[in-house]
Amino acid sequence: FTASTWVTALASGPNGDMWFGGAGIGIGGQPETVFGKATTAGAFSAVYEYGSHGLATSAVYASDGNMWFGLDAGSVVRVTPAGVLTAFQIGSSEIGDIIVGPDNNLWMTEPQQNTIWKVALDGTATTYPLPGGSSIPYEIATGADGRLWFTAFGSNEIGALDPGSGTFTMFPGANNPSGIAAGTDGNVYFVDNGNITAVATDGTMTPCATGMQGTDVVLGADGNLWISNFDNDSISKHVNCGNITTTQLPTGSEPRSMSLAADGRVWFVTSNEFLKVGAIATDMTVATYPVDVSTTTPTQLVETPDGALWTTGFSAFRTV
């Protein structure tokens, strides 16, 4: 990355590298989407530019061996390991979270349009509008029951979508839900107004941790849940329901999106003046890596099975 770079997501990608994508103003004042890679030691370098397709917001490594990025203009971009990029216009507004579902299709949220999309690996898209009109689906995860569970920020619900029938089941009782992840006990766990709540497959919700400022949650290699606490500048390990161990980060770190990497560590992104990505081991040891020497703000990351990390981001200059 060059100076004045804003990183918005990280995801683990091919060849053990970290990959990013983003958008900004390039040469001639034209907006452009940028994707690139870095080593797991944190040495960043941009490698691809792809015209005016918007700001990349999320990323996932799919079963076709390619990276897929959601963009804020309602499109997704497929990036092959060789750097061949193909855009597919899916919706009309920002793509939120994106995952690979149990059917190997891509599933993603479009919060502003109150819908969830299924996208086949050839780019064919199917929309599943949520009931009610104002649910605002946010993050999404595959549950142990094979359904796609998601947080509905607008209606304060947790939803479950059957990928086979397309049937939604909505469970009230959440409070400003955001991140969500499947646990090893068959429950799904979500960030509930900063706290952690478990939801069973029948919709029963059980508060597990209060007094937190959680933003995202991910299942770690140790079988525990890991939570980024944005306002508290900390990372927490959640063992069972309510057993919390927390590691404090420097003031202003503001950790956000998290992802499990092949090295067993949970990677996370920071913001504000620290402008780093970090990795926390199961013993709570933290390592951080500067994304850029100037003004980079990472916001999300995802990993792939081979251990590389991919990220999306925003650059105010053309990167080569």
Secondary structure by P-SEA (a helix, b strand, c coil): cccbbbbcbbbbbcccbbbbcccccccccccbbbbbcccccccccccccccccccccccccccccbbbbbccccbbbbbcccbbbbbbbcccccccccccccccbbbbbbccccbbbbbccccbbbbbbbccccccccbbbbccccbbbbbbccccbbbbbcccccbbbbbcccccccbbbbccccbbbbbcccbbbbbccccccccccccccccbbbbccccbbbbbbccccbbbbbccccbbbbbbccccccccbbbbccccccccccccccccccccccccbbbbbbccccbbbbccccccccbbbbbccccccccc
